Amino acid sequence: MTWLKHSSSSRWHADRWLAPSLGLTAAGAALILGLVLAFLLREAAPVLGSGHVIGFLTDPGWYPLEGQFGMLPMVVASLAAALGAVLLAGPLGVVSAIFLRFYAPPGIARVYRMIVALLAGIPSVVFGLWGLTVLVPLIARWQPPGASLLAAILILALMVLPTVALTSASALAAVPQSLLQGASALGIRPQGTILQVAVPAARGGIVNGMLLACARALGETMAVLMVAGNVVQYPTGLFEPVRVLTANIALEMAYATGAHRAGLFAAGLLLTLLVMLLAWLAIHANRGRGHV
């Protein structure tokens, strides 16, 4: 009896400190994000406060030494590459998750999950090297020059596929068994149970995974820099070379000064805001949707 009282007291003390600890951790994360945003705003202030904000959208191109900071072509290229990658990786990731959850034997499922997790851990520069030496020459045989928006989309799709597959598999695993058993009791075939019950119930987690994959694709630098061609222009076709915002920052930050440097920080601020928008969409994707 004394042991039970001591155990209950220990749990009460642990629970009493849990909420403040979690609150401090959350506040620290929010503080770090706020400091990052404040730093970007401070460094970008020379161009944000000098009338160049409209020029980000209206200037004919990116010529910072001439005072022209047209980012719109790179913004369009970044969004096109990220959305194209998610459109390719999304269905493949969901199919992989369905295979893992419903069709693969336990042994094969463990091995397959390990392979997908390993793919997620491969450094981006390795993807870039493979794309530069294998994928770009293959595309060049079909339509020169090879380094293009298509190459960037394919590389990014390969990189974000594990994110979609693993998050979708977790969402499907969290679907209550009672839903699946109820569908079987109603005589619905296994394929119908998966497509009409399990996937709709897990759609919130699946959408979150795709938004997370899109955020990663937007923030990817090295692999895209190596295969996209790095020409600042609007992507008028899949085979046109383009430059994304992250690659532009990596290429020019080493020698940028003055307004040029501030313009690169403004691009970083824009990317951060885009990722925050995706995070906000992920939060609202789950509200009132399904069981996951």
VOZA-65811 format. One record per residue: residue in one letter; x, y, z of N, C-alpha, C in turn. Coordinates in pm, whole numbers, plus 50000, padded with zeros to 5 digits. Example, Ala and Ser with C-alpha at 12.3 -4.5 7.8 and 13.67 -1.06 7.14 Angstrom:
2
[rec "a"; [51319; 49431; 50780]; [51230; 49550; 50780]; [51320; 49670; 50780]]
[rec "s"; [51285; 49775; 50708]; [51367; 49894; 50714]; [51290; 50003; 50787]]
***
This chain:
292
[rec "m"; [50083; 49880; 50000]; [50000; 50000; 50000]; [50086; 50126; 50000]]
[rec "t"; [50193; 50121; 50083]; [50286; 50234; 50087]; [50352; 50254; 49951]]
[rec "w"; [50385; 50142; 49884]; [50448; 50150; 49751]; [50355; 50216; 49651]]
[rec "l"; [50224; 50184; 49658]; [50128; 50244; 49567]; [50117; 50394; 49590]]
[rec "k"; [50117; 50438; 49717]; [50111; 50581; 49746]; [50235; 50652; 49693]]
[rec "h"; [50352; 50588; 49712]; [50477; 50649; 49663]; [50476; 50660; 49511]]
[rec "s"; [50427; 50554; 49442]; [50420; 50555; 49296]; [50326; 50664; 49246]]
[rec "s"; [50209; 50678; 49310]; [50114; 50781; 49270]; [50171; 50921; 49292]]
[rec "s"; [50242; 50939; 49404]; [50304; 51069; 49432]; [50409; 51104; 49329]]
[rec "s"; [50489; 51005; 49287]; [50594; 51029; 49186]; [50531; 51069; 49054]]
[rec "r"; [50422; 51000; 49016]; [50356; 51034; 48890]; [50297; 51174; 48897]]
[rec "w"; [50242; 51211; 49013]; [50182; 51344; 49027]; [50289; 51451; 49013]]
[rec "h"; [50407; 51430; 49075]; [50515; 51528; 49063]; [50564; 51537; 48918]]
[rec "a"; [50573; 51421; 48851]; [50617; 51422; 48711]; [50517; 51496; 48623]]
[rec "d"; [50388; 51470; 48644]; [50286; 51537; 48565]; [50283; 51687; 48594]]
[rec "r"; [50312; 51725; 48717]; [50309; 51866; 48752]; [50414; 51946; 48675]]
[rec "w"; [50528; 51882; 48648]; [50635; 51952; 48575]; [50627; 51932; 48425]]
[rec "l"; [50542; 51840; 48380]; [50536; 51812; 48237]; [50484; 51930; 48157]]
[rec "a"; [50371; 51988; 48200]; [50310; 52098; 48125]; [50403; 52220; 48115]]
[rec "p"; [50465; 52265; 48226]; [50559; 52378; 48212]; [50677; 52347; 48121]]
[rec "s"; [50726; 52223; 48127]; [50840; 52186; 48041]; [50802; 52191; 47894]]
[rec "l"; [50685; 52135; 47863]; [50638; 52138; 47725]; [50611; 52282; 47680]]
[rec "g"; [50557; 52363; 47770]; [50532; 52503; 47737]; [50661; 52578; 47707]]
[rec "l"; [50765; 52553; 47788]; [50894; 52619; 47764]; [50954; 52574; 47631]]
[rec "t"; [50941; 52445; 47601]; [50993; 52395; 47472]; [50922; 52459; 47355]]
[rec "a"; [50790; 52467; 47362]; [50712; 52530; 47255]; [50747; 52678; 47243]]
[rec "a"; [50762; 52746; 47357]; [50799; 52888; 47354]; [50937; 52908; 47295]]
[rec "g"; [51029; 52815; 47326]; [51164; 52825; 47267]; [51162; 52809; 47117]]
[rec "a"; [51081; 52713; 47068]; [51071; 52694; 46923]; [51011; 52818; 46856]]
[rec "a"; [50907; 52876; 46918]; [50847; 52997; 46862]; [50946; 53113; 46865]]
[rec "l"; [51026; 53121; 46972]; [51125; 53228; 46982]; [51231; 53216; 46873]]
[rec "i"; [51275; 53094; 46847]; [51375; 53073; 46741]; [51319; 53116; 46607]]
[rec "l"; [51194; 53076; 46578]; [51132; 53117; 46452]; [51121; 53269; 46444]]
[rec "g"; [51081; 53331; 46555]; [51072; 53477; 46555]; [51206; 53544; 46532]]
[rec "l"; [51312; 53488; 46592]; [51446; 53545; 46572]; [51492; 53530; 46427]]
[rec "v"; [51461; 53416; 46366]; [51497; 53396; 46226]; [51426; 53498; 46137]]
[rec "l"; [51296; 53517; 46160]; [51221; 53615; 46081]; [51274; 53757; 46105]]
[rec "a"; [51306; 53788; 46230]; [51360; 53922; 46259]; [51494; 53943; 46190]]
[rec "f"; [51577; 53841; 46189]; [51707; 53851; 46121]; [51690; 53873; 45971]]
[rec "l"; [51599; 53795; 45910]; [51576; 53811; 45766]; [51521; 53950; 45734]]
[rec "l"; [51429; 53998; 45817]; [51373; 54131; 45795]; [51480; 54238; 45808]]
[rec "r"; [51567; 54224; 45906]; [51672; 54325; 45925]; [51768; 54327; 45806]]
[rec "e"; [51808; 54209; 45760]; [51905; 54203; 45650]; [51841; 54246; 45517]]
[rec "a"; [51710; 54222; 45503]; [51643; 54259; 45378]; [51592; 54402; 45379]]
[rec "a"; [51604; 54471; 45492]; [51547; 54605; 45507]; [51593; 54704; 45400]]
[rec "p"; [51722; 54703; 45356]; [51764; 54802; 45255]; [51682; 54799; 45126]]
[rec "v"; [51633; 54681; 45086]; [51551; 54675; 44965]; [51402; 54681; 44997]]
[rec "l"; [51363; 54633; 45115]; [51221; 54638; 45151]; [51176; 54780; 45178]]
[rec "g"; [51268; 54865; 45225]; [51230; 55000; 45259]; [51269; 55104; 45157]]
[rec "s"; [51311; 55062; 45039]; [51356; 55158; 44938]; [51274; 55153; 44811]]
[rec "g"; [51153; 55100; 44819]; [51066; 55099; 44703]; [51089; 54984; 44608]]
[rec "h"; [51174; 54885; 44647]; [51203; 54774; 44557]; [51103; 54660; 44570]]
[rec "v"; [51011; 54670; 44667]; [50918; 54560; 44688]; [50834; 54536; 44563]]
[rec "i"; [50781; 54643; 44505]; [50703; 54628; 44382]; [50792; 54577; 44269]]
[rec "g"; [50919; 54618; 44271]; [51012; 54573; 44168]; [51035; 54423; 44170]]
[rec "f"; [51015; 54359; 44286]; [51027; 54214; 44292]; [50933; 54147; 44192]]
[rec "l"; [50819; 54211; 44166]; [50720; 54154; 44076]; [50721; 54217; 43937]]
[rec "t"; [50765; 54343; 43929]; [50752; 54416; 43803]; [50882; 54431; 43724]]
[rec "d"; [50997; 54420; 43790]; [51123; 54435; 43717]; [51135; 54326; 43612]]
[rec "p"; [51194; 54359; 43495]; [51200; 54261; 43385]; [51290; 54142; 43413]]
[rec "g"; [51379; 54150; 43508]; [51469; 54038; 43536]; [51548; 54062; 43662]]
[rec "w"; [51634; 53965; 43693]; [51718; 53973; 43812]; [51853; 54030; 43771]]
[rec "y"; [51867; 54163; 43781]; [51993; 54233; 43753]; [52024; 54323; 43871]]
[rec "p"; [52066; 54264; 43984]; [52082; 54343; 44107]; [52186; 54453; 44095]]
[rec "l"; [52290; 54434; 44015]; [52391; 54539; 44000]; [52335; 54661; 43929]]
[rec "e"; [52225; 54643; 43857]; [52159; 54754; 43789]; [52035; 54801; 43864]]
[rec "g"; [52016; 54748; 43985]; [51902; 54789; 44066]; [51772; 54724; 44029]]
[rec "q"; [51776; 54612; 43956]; [51654; 54541; 43917]; [51650; 54408; 43990]]
[rec "f"; [51543; 54386; 44063]; [51532; 54268; 44150]; [51410; 54186; 44115]]
[rec "g"; [51389; 54160; 43988]; [51273; 54082; 43946]; [51283; 53937; 43989]]
[rec "m"; [51213; 53899; 44094]; [51216; 53763; 44146]; [51105; 53675; 44089]]
[rec "l"; [51009; 53734; 44023]; [50891; 53657; 43982]; [50926; 53535; 43896]]
[rec "p"; [51020; 53545; 43799]; [51053; 53423; 43724]; [51104; 53310; 43813]]
[rec "m"; [51185; 53345; 43915]; [51237; 53242; 44004]; [51129; 53189; 44098]]
[rec "v"; [51036; 53277; 44138]; [50925; 53231; 44221]; [50839; 53132; 44143]]
[rec "v"; [50808; 53166; 44018]; [50727; 53076; 43935]; [50800; 52944; 43913]]
[rec "a"; [50932; 52951; 43888]; [51009; 52828; 43868]; [51012; 52743; 43995]]
[rec "s"; [51027; 52807; 44111]; [51029; 52733; 44238]; [50895; 52662; 44261]]
[rec "l"; [50786; 52735; 44240]; [50654; 52676; 44261]; [50625; 52566; 44160]]
[rec "a"; [50667; 52587; 44035]; [50644; 52485; 43932]; [50720; 52358; 43963]]
[rec "a"; [50845; 52371; 44006]; [50926; 52253; 44039]; [50868; 52179; 44159]]
[rec "a"; [50829; 52254; 44264]; [50776; 52190; 44384]; [50641; 52123; 44358]]
[rec "l"; [50551; 52194; 44289]; [50419; 52137; 44262]; [50429; 52019; 44166]]
[rec "g"; [50515; 52029; 44066]; [50534; 51917; 43974]; [50586; 51794; 44046]]
[rec "a"; [50680; 51814; 44140]; [50734; 51702; 44216]; [50626; 51636; 44301]]
[rec "v"; [50542; 51718; 44366]; [50436; 51663; 44450]; [50331; 51592; 44366]]
[rec "l"; [50301; 51644; 44249]; [50205; 51578; 44162]; [50254; 51440; 44118]]
[rec "l"; [50385; 51426; 44103]; [50441; 51295; 44068]; [50454; 51205; 44191]]
[rec "a"; [50510; 51261; 44298]; [50539; 51179; 44416]; [50414; 51147; 44496]]
[rec "g"; [50311; 51234; 44491]; [50192; 51212; 44571]; [50123; 51079; 44543]]
[rec "p"; [50079; 51055; 44420]; [50013; 50926; 44393]; [50103; 50806; 44419]]
[rec "l"; [50231; 50816; 44382]; [50322; 50705; 44405]; [50340; 50679; 44555]]
[rec "g"; [50349; 50786; 44632]; [50363; 50770; 44777]; [50240; 50708; 44840]]
[rec "v"; [50122; 50750; 44798]; [49999; 50694; 44854]; [49986; 50546; 44815]]
[rec "v"; [50019; 50512; 44691]; [50015; 50371; 44649]; [50114; 50288; 44732]]
[rec "s"; [50233; 50344; 44755]; [50332; 50273; 44838]; [50279; 50251; 44979]]
[rec "a"; [50212; 50354; 45033]; [50157; 50343; 45168]; [50046; 50237; 45174]]
[rec "i"; [49961; 50232; 45072]; [49856; 50129; 45068]; [49917; 49990; 45062]]
[rec "f"; [50022; 49975; 44983]; [50091; 49846; 44975]; [50148; 49807; 45111]]
[rec "l"; [50213; 49903; 45177]; [50271; 49875; 45308]; [50165; 49835; 45410]]
[rec "r"; [50053; 49904; 45408]; [49952; 49886; 45513]; [49864; 49764; 45490]]
[rec "f"; [49829; 49735; 45365]; [49724; 49637; 45341]; [49767; 49512; 45263]]
[rec "y"; [49875; 49520; 45187]; [49907; 49409; 45098]; [50040; 49339; 45130]]
[rec "a"; [50137; 49413; 45178]; [50270; 49354; 45198]; [50270; 49260; 45319]]
[rec "p"; [50328; 49141; 45307]; [50349; 49057; 45424]; [50440; 49128; 45525]]
[rec "p"; [50430; 49095; 45652]; [50507; 49168; 45754]; [50655; 49179; 45725]]
[rec "g"; [50717; 49069; 45682]; [50861; 49074; 45653]; [50894; 49168; 45540]]
[rec "i"; [50818; 49158; 45432]; [50842; 49246; 45317]; [50811; 49391; 45354]]
[rec "a"; [50708; 49412; 45435]; [50673; 49548; 45477]; [50787; 49611; 45556]]
[rec "r"; [50849; 49535; 45645]; [50961; 49589; 45723]; [51077; 49627; 45633]]
[rec "v"; [51111; 49540; 45539]; [51222; 49568; 45447]; [51190; 49688; 45358]]
[rec "y"; [51066; 49692; 45309]; [51026; 49802; 45221]; [51028; 49936; 45295]]
[rec "r"; [50979; 49934; 45419]; [50981; 50057; 45499]; [51124; 50103; 45525]]
[rec "m"; [51213; 50006; 45550]; [51353; 50041; 45574]; [51416; 50102; 45449]]
[rec "i"; [51382; 50048; 45331]; [51436; 50102; 45206]; [51386; 50245; 45183]]
[rec "v"; [51257; 50267; 45210]; [51201; 50402; 45192]; [51265; 50500; 45290]]
[rec "a"; [51284; 50458; 45415]; [51349; 50545; 45513]; [51493; 50573; 45473]]
[rec "l"; [51562; 50474; 45418]; [51700; 50495; 45371]; [51703; 50595; 45256]]
[rec "l"; [51605; 50586; 45167]; [51597; 50681; 45056]; [51577; 50823; 45108]]
[rec "a"; [51502; 50837; 45217]; [51480; 50970; 45274]; [51607; 51027; 45335]]
[rec "g"; [51701; 50941; 45373]; [51823; 50989; 45437]; [51939; 51014; 45344]]
[rec "i"; [51923; 50985; 45215]; [52032; 51008; 45120]; [52056; 51158; 45106]]
[rec "p"; [52181; 51204; 45114]; [52208; 51348; 45100]; [52163; 51402; 44965]]
[rec "s"; [52117; 51526; 44965]; [52064; 51584; 44841]; [52172; 51596; 44734]]
[rec "v"; [52297; 51615; 44774]; [52403; 51628; 44674]; [52421; 51498; 44596]]
[rec "v"; [52390; 51384; 44660]; [52400; 51256; 44590]; [52291; 51248; 44482]]
[rec "f"; [52170; 51290; 44517]; [52065; 51298; 44415]; [52108; 51391; 44301]]
[rec "g"; [52170; 51504; 44338]; [52214; 51598; 44236]; [52319; 51539; 44145]]
[rec "l"; [52415; 51466; 44202]; [52519; 51402; 44120]; [52459; 51300; 44025]]
[rec "w"; [52365; 51219; 44077]; [52300; 51121; 43990]; [52222; 51190; 43879]]
[rec "g"; [52150; 51295; 43915]; [52074; 51367; 43814]; [52162; 51431; 43709]]
[rec "l"; [52275; 51487; 43753]; [52365; 51556; 43661]; [52434; 51460; 43565]]
[rec "t"; [52468; 51341; 43612]; [52545; 51247; 43530]; [52460; 51145; 43455]]
[rec "v"; [52337; 51123; 43502]; [52252; 51022; 43439]; [52125; 51084; 43380]]
[rec "l"; [52049; 51154; 43463]; [51919; 51204; 43421]; [51930; 51315; 43317]]
[rec "v"; [52017; 51413; 43342]; [52030; 51525; 43248]; [52076; 51479; 43110]]
[rec "p"; [52177; 51390; 43098]; [52213; 51341; 42964]; [52099; 51266; 42895]]
[rec "l"; [52019; 51191; 42973]; [51906; 51120; 42912]; [51804; 51218; 42855]]
[rec "i"; [51774; 51322; 42930]; [51679; 51422; 42881]; [51738; 51497; 42762]]
[rec "a"; [51869; 51522; 42764]; [51934; 51594; 42653]; [51925; 51515; 42523]]
[rec "r"; [51926; 51383; 42529]; [51909; 51303; 42408]; [51770; 51322; 42348]]
[rec "w"; [51676; 51347; 42434]; [51538; 51367; 42389]; [51515; 51511; 42347]]
[rec "q"; [51557; 51604; 42434]; [51536; 51746; 42407]; [51646; 51826; 42478]]
[rec "p"; [51747; 51876; 42402]; [51853; 51956; 42465]; [51794; 52080; 42531]]
[rec "p"; [51861; 52137; 42633]; [51996; 52102; 42681]; [51998; 51994; 42788]]
[rec "g"; [51886; 51948; 42837]; [51884; 51844; 42940]; [51865; 51901; 43079]]
[rec "a"; [51950; 51997; 43117]; [51931; 52066; 43245]; [51808; 52155; 43232]]
[rec "s"; [51703; 52124; 43307]; [51574; 52186; 43278]; [51481; 52174; 43397]]
[rec "l"; [51363; 52234; 43380]; [51258; 52222; 43481]; [51218; 52076; 43499]]
[rec "l"; [51212; 51999; 43391]; [51175; 51858; 43400]; [51274; 51782; 43487]]
[rec "a"; [51403; 51806; 43467]; [51504; 51739; 43549]; [51487; 51775; 43696]]
[rec "a"; [51458; 51902; 43724]; [51437; 51944; 43863]; [51314; 51875; 43922]]
[rec "i"; [51207; 51866; 43846]; [51084; 51802; 43896]; [51110; 51654; 43927]]
[rec "l"; [51180; 51584; 43838]; [51204; 51442; 43858]; [51293; 51417; 43980]]
[rec "i"; [51396; 51498; 43995]; [51486; 51481; 44111]; [51410; 51512; 44240]]
[rec "l"; [51335; 51620; 44242]; [51260; 51655; 44363]; [51154; 51550; 44395]]
[rec "a"; [51090; 51495; 44292]; [50990; 51390; 44315]; [51053; 51269; 44383]]
[rec "l"; [51172; 51233; 44338]; [51243; 51121; 44400]; [51280; 51151; 44544]]
[rec "m"; [51313; 51277; 44571]; [51355; 51315; 44706]; [51239; 51323; 44804]]
[rec "v"; [51122; 51367; 44758]; [51009; 51384; 44850]; [50918; 51262; 44855]]
[rec "l"; [50940; 51165; 44768]; [50858; 51044; 44768]; [50857; 50974; 44904]]
[rec "p"; [50972; 50956; 44971]; [50967; 50890; 45103]; [50883; 50967; 45204]]
[rec "t"; [50885; 51099; 45198]; [50805; 51179; 45291]; [50657; 51149; 45274]]
[rec "v"; [50611; 51147; 45150]; [50469; 51119; 45124]; [50436; 50975; 45162]]
[rec "a"; [50524; 50882; 45127]; [50495; 50740; 45154]; [50488; 50712; 45304]]
[rec "l"; [50583; 50762; 45381]; [50587; 50732; 45524]; [50473; 50801; 45600]]
[rec "t"; [50447; 50927; 45568]; [50338; 50997; 45637]; [50202; 50937; 45599]]
[rec "s"; [50186; 50898; 45474]; [50060; 50836; 45433]; [50042; 50700; 45500]]
[rec "a"; [50151; 50623; 45511]; [50143; 50493; 45577]; [50104; 50509; 45725]]
[rec "s"; [50161; 50610; 45790]; [50124; 50636; 45930]; [49978; 50677; 45942]]
[rec "a"; [49931; 50759; 45848]; [49791; 50801; 45851]; [49696; 50682; 45830]]
[rec "l"; [49732; 50594; 45738]; [49647; 50476; 45714]; [49650; 50381; 45834]]
[rec "a"; [49766; 50371; 45900]; [49774; 50283; 46017]; [49691; 50336; 46134]]
[rec "a"; [49666; 50466; 46135]; [49588; 50526; 46244]; [49438; 50520; 46221]]
[rec "v"; [49393; 50471; 46108]; [49250; 50457; 46082]; [49193; 50352; 46178]]
[rec "p"; [49086; 50381; 46250]; [49030; 50284; 46345]; [48991; 50153; 46277]]
[rec "q"; [49027; 50044; 46341]; [48993; 49913; 46285]; [48842; 49894; 46276]]
[rec "s"; [48767; 49962; 46363]; [48621; 49947; 46360]; [48562; 49991; 46226]]
[rec "l"; [48624; 50094; 46164]; [48576; 50138; 46033]; [48596; 50030; 45928]]
[rec "l"; [48715; 49970; 45929]; [48744; 49865; 45831]; [48659; 49742; 45855]]
[rec "q"; [48642; 49705; 45981]; [48558; 49589; 46012]; [48412; 49614; 45977]]
[rec "g"; [48366; 49737; 45999]; [48229; 49770; 45962]; [48206; 49761; 45813]]
[rec "a"; [48307; 49809; 45734]; [48295; 49799; 45589]; [48291; 49654; 45544]]
[rec "s"; [48375; 49571; 45607]; [48374; 49428; 45571]; [48241; 49363; 45609]]
[rec "a"; [48186; 49404; 45723]; [48058; 49347; 45765]; [47945; 49385; 45670]]
[rec "l"; [47958; 49498; 45605]; [47857; 49540; 45508]; [47874; 49473; 45372]]
[rec "g"; [47978; 49390; 45360]; [48000; 49318; 45235]; [48082; 49394; 45132]]
[rec "i"; [48146; 49502; 45172]; [48230; 49577; 45079]; [48359; 49499; 45053]]
[rec "r"; [48399; 49492; 44930]; [48521; 49420; 44895]; [48643; 49490; 44953]]
[rec "p"; [48755; 49415; 44968]; [48876; 49476; 45025]; [48922; 49601; 44950]]
[rec "q"; [48916; 49597; 44815]; [48956; 49714; 44739]; [48866; 49833; 44768]]
[rec "g"; [48736; 49806; 44780]; [48644; 49913; 44812]; [48665; 49967; 44952]]
[rec "t"; [48697; 49878; 45046]; [48724; 49922; 45183]; [48844; 50016; 45187]]
[rec "i"; [48947; 49982; 45111]; [49069; 50065; 45109]; [49041; 50200; 45046]]
[rec "l"; [48979; 50199; 44927]; [48963; 50322; 44850]; [48848; 50409; 44900]]
[rec "q"; [48742; 50346; 44953]; [48624; 50422; 44992]; [48614; 50448; 45142]]
[rec "v"; [48692; 50376; 45222]; [48684; 50394; 45367]; [48819; 50438; 45424]]
[rec "a"; [48923; 50358; 45403]; [49053; 50385; 45467]; [49117; 50513; 45415]]
[rec "v"; [49125; 50526; 45284]; [49191; 50645; 45227]; [49116; 50774; 45261]]
[rec "p"; [48981; 50780; 45246]; [48912; 50902; 45289]; [48928; 50932; 45437]]
[rec "a"; [48932; 50828; 45523]; [48949; 50852; 45666]; [49087; 50906; 45698]]
[rec "a"; [49186; 50871; 45616]; [49324; 50913; 45640]; [49364; 51034; 45557]]
[rec "r"; [49267; 51096; 45489]; [49303; 51200; 45395]; [49371; 51320; 45461]]
[rec "g"; [49336; 51349; 45586]; [49401; 51460; 45654]; [49550; 51438; 45667]]
[rec "g"; [49591; 51318; 45711]; [49734; 51288; 45722]; [49802; 51280; 45588]]
[rec "i"; [49731; 51231; 45487]; [49789; 51224; 45353]; [49814; 51363; 45298]]
[rec "v"; [49716; 51452; 45315]; [49733; 51591; 45270]; [49848; 51658; 45344]]
[rec "n"; [49858; 51633; 45474]; [49969; 51688; 45551]; [50104; 51642; 45496]]
[rec "g"; [50111; 51514; 45462]; [50235; 51462; 45406]; [50272; 51528; 45274]]
[rec "m"; [50171; 51553; 45191]; [50199; 51618; 45063]; [50242; 51764; 45082]]
[rec "l"; [50180; 51832; 45177]; [50220; 51970; 45205]; [50361; 51974; 45263]]
[rec "l"; [50394; 51878; 45348]; [50530; 51871; 45401]; [50630; 51843; 45289]]
[rec "a"; [50592; 51755; 45197]; [50679; 51727; 45083]; [50697; 51851; 44996]]
[rec "c"; [50590; 51927; 44977]; [50599; 52049; 44897]; [50692; 52150; 44965]]
[rec "a"; [50685; 52159; 45098]; [50773; 52250; 45170]; [50918; 52208; 45155]]
[rec "r"; [50944; 52078; 45159]; [51082; 52033; 45141]; [51130; 52061; 44999]]
[rec "a"; [51043; 52040; 44902]; [51082; 52066; 44763]; [51111; 52215; 44742]]
[rec "l"; [51033; 52301; 44805]; [51059; 52445; 44793]; [51194; 52483; 44853]]
[rec "g"; [51232; 52416; 44961]; [51355; 52451; 45030]; [51478; 52380; 44979]]
[rec "e"; [51464; 52287; 44887]; [51580; 52213; 44838]; [51670; 52303; 44753]]
[rec "t"; [51800; 52289; 44769]; [51895; 52377; 44702]; [51988; 52302; 44609]]
[rec "m"; [52074; 52216; 44667]; [52188; 52164; 44593]; [52146; 52079; 44473]]
[rec "a"; [52054; 51987; 44493]; [52016; 51899; 44384]; [51954; 51978; 44268]]
[rec "v"; [51868; 52074; 44300]; [51804; 52155; 44196]; [51907; 52242; 44125]]
[rec "l"; [51999; 52297; 44203]; [52104; 52381; 44144]; [52184; 52304; 44040]]
[rec "m"; [52205; 52175; 44063]; [52289; 52094; 43975]; [52219; 52050; 43848]]
[rec "v"; [52085; 52048; 43846]; [52017; 51989; 43731]; [51922; 52085; 43659]]
[rec "a"; [51893; 52202; 43716]; [51788; 52287; 43659]; [51837; 52380; 43550]]
[rec "g"; [51967; 52403; 43536]; [52018; 52490; 43430]; [52051; 52630; 43473]]
[rec "n"; [51985; 52683; 43578]; [52018; 52811; 43640]; [52013; 52930; 43544]]
[rec "v"; [51909; 52937; 43467]; [51882; 53053; 43382]; [51759; 53123; 43439]]
[rec "v"; [51773; 53253; 43466]; [51662; 53328; 43524]; [51564; 53363; 43413]]
[rec "q"; [51458; 53284; 43401]; [51355; 53308; 43301]; [51228; 53234; 43343]]
[rec "y"; [51117; 53278; 43285]; [50991; 53209; 43313]; [50994; 53071; 43249]]
[rec "p"; [50949; 52968; 43319]; [50946; 52833; 43261]; [50834; 52819; 43159]]
[rec "t"; [50866; 52837; 43034]; [50766; 52826; 42928]; [50743; 52682; 42883]]
[rec "g"; [50824; 52591; 42933]; [50809; 52449; 42899]; [50890; 52364; 42993]]
[rec "l"; [50863; 52235; 42994]; [50933; 52144; 43085]; [51081; 52132; 43052]]
[rec "f"; [51117; 52157; 42926]; [51257; 52137; 42885]; [51339; 52265; 42891]]
[rec "e"; [51282; 52372; 42945]; [51355; 52499; 42955]; [51437; 52503; 43083]]
[rec "p"; [51563; 52551; 43076]; [51641; 52570; 43199]; [51583; 52683; 43283]]
[rec "v"; [51583; 52665; 43413]; [51527; 52765; 43505]; [51620; 52779; 43626]]
[rec "r"; [51592; 52882; 43705]; [51663; 52900; 43831]; [51561; 52922; 43941]]
[rec "v"; [51574; 52845; 44049]; [51483; 52860; 44163]; [51546; 52954; 44266]]
[rec "l"; [51464; 53000; 44360]; [51510; 53099; 44457]; [51624; 53047; 44543]]
[rec "t"; [51615; 52921; 44588]; [51720; 52867; 44674]; [51853; 52860; 44600]]
[rec "a"; [51851; 52818; 44474]; [51974; 52811; 44397]; [52032; 52949; 44374]]
[rec "n"; [51946; 53048; 44353]; [51993; 53185; 44333]; [52067; 53236; 44457]]
[rec "i"; [52014; 53207; 44574]; [52079; 53249; 44699]; [52214; 53180; 44713]]
[rec "a"; [52218; 53050; 44688]; [52343; 52976; 44703]; [52450; 53022; 44604]]
[rec "l"; [52409; 53055; 44483]; [52505; 53094; 44380]; [52563; 53233; 44404]]
[rec "e"; [52485; 53326; 44457]; [52527; 53466; 44458]; [52562; 53522; 44595]]
[rec "m"; [52528; 53452; 44703]; [52551; 53509; 44835]; [52699; 53530; 44864]]
[rec "a"; [52787; 53447; 44808]; [52930; 53455; 44840]; [52992; 53588; 44800]]
[rec "y"; [52941; 53652; 44695]; [53001; 53777; 44648]; [52906; 53896; 44653]]
[rec "a"; [52783; 53875; 44699]; [52685; 53983; 44700]; [52716; 54085; 44809]]
[rec "t"; [52695; 54211; 44777]; [52711; 54319; 44874]; [52597; 54420; 44857]]
[rec "g"; [52577; 54503; 44959]; [52480; 54611; 44950]; [52340; 54564; 44920]]
[rec "a"; [52277; 54633; 44824]; [52139; 54601; 44789]; [52126; 54461; 44730]]
[rec "h"; [52230; 54416; 44662]; [52230; 54281; 44606]; [52215; 54178; 44719]]
[rec "r"; [52296; 54193; 44823]; [52289; 54103; 44937]; [52153; 54112; 45005]]
[rec "a"; [52102; 54232; 45021]; [51970; 54250; 45083]; [51862; 54183; 44999]]
[rec "g"; [51874; 54189; 44868]; [51777; 54123; 44781]; [51776; 53973; 44799]]
[rec "l"; [51893; 53915; 44822]; [51899; 53771; 44847]; [51833; 53735; 44980]]
[rec "f"; [51851; 53820; 45079]; [51783; 53795; 45206]; [51632; 53812; 45190]]
[rec "a"; [51591; 53904; 45105]; [51448; 53917; 45077]; [51392; 53790; 45013]]
[rec "a"; [51472; 53728; 44926]; [51430; 53601; 44867]; [51418; 53493; 44975]]
[rec "g"; [51513; 53491; 45069]; [51503; 53397; 45180]; [51381; 53421; 45266]]
[rec "l"; [51348; 53548; 45288]; [51228; 53581; 45365]; [51103; 53532; 45292]]
[rec "l"; [51100; 53551; 45160]; [50986; 53505; 45082]; [50970; 53354; 45091]]
[rec "l"; [51081; 53282; 45082]; [51074; 53136; 45094]; [51022; 53094; 45231]]
[rec "t"; [51069; 53162; 45336]; [51022; 53130; 45471]; [50872; 53152; 45483]]
[rec "l"; [50823; 53261; 45428]; [50679; 53288; 45434]; [50599; 53185; 45356]]
[rec "l"; [50653; 53138; 45243]; [50584; 53035; 45166]; [50574; 52905; 45246]]
[rec "v"; [50683; 52868; 45314]; [50682; 52746; 45395]; [50586; 52762; 45513]]
[rec "m"; [50582; 52881; 45573]; [50487; 52905; 45682]; [50343; 52895; 45632]]
[rec "l"; [50319; 52941; 45510]; [50185; 52927; 45452]; [50148; 52781; 45436]]
[rec "l"; [50243; 52699; 45390]; [50217; 52556; 45376]; [50190; 52492; 45512]]
[rec "a"; [50263; 52535; 45614]; [50239; 52482; 45749]; [50099; 52519; 45797]]
[rec "w"; [50058; 52642; 45770]; [49923; 52685; 45807]; [49818; 52603; 45735]]
[rec "l"; [49839; 52576; 45608]; [49745; 52493; 45532]; [49740; 52352; 45588]]
[rec "a"; [49856; 52300; 45630]; [49859; 52165; 45688]; [49778; 52159; 45817]]
[rec "i"; [49787; 52265; 45898]; [49710; 52268; 46022]; [49561; 52268; 45993]]
[rec "h"; [49519; 52349; 45896]; [49377; 52359; 45865]; [49326; 52242; 45782]]
[rec "a"; [49417; 52165; 45724]; [49372; 52049; 45644]; [49308; 51943; 45731]]
[rec "n"; [49347; 51937; 45858]; [49297; 51833; 45947]; [49167; 51871; 46017]]
[rec "r"; [49130; 51997; 46013]; [49013; 52040; 46090]; [48884; 51988; 46028]]
[rec "g"; [48820; 51902; 46102]; [48692; 51850; 46056]; [48702; 51751; 45942]]
[rec "r"; [48822; 51689; 45925]; [48836; 51597; 45813]; [48878; 51460; 45862]]
[rec "g"; [48790; 51366; 45851]; [48824; 51227; 45878]; [48860; 51201; 46022]]
[rec "h"; [48935; 51092; 46043]; [48968; 51043; 46176]; [49114; 51061; 46207]]
[rec "v"; [49197; 51107; 46114]; [49341; 51112; 46134]; [49387; 51253; 46132]]
***
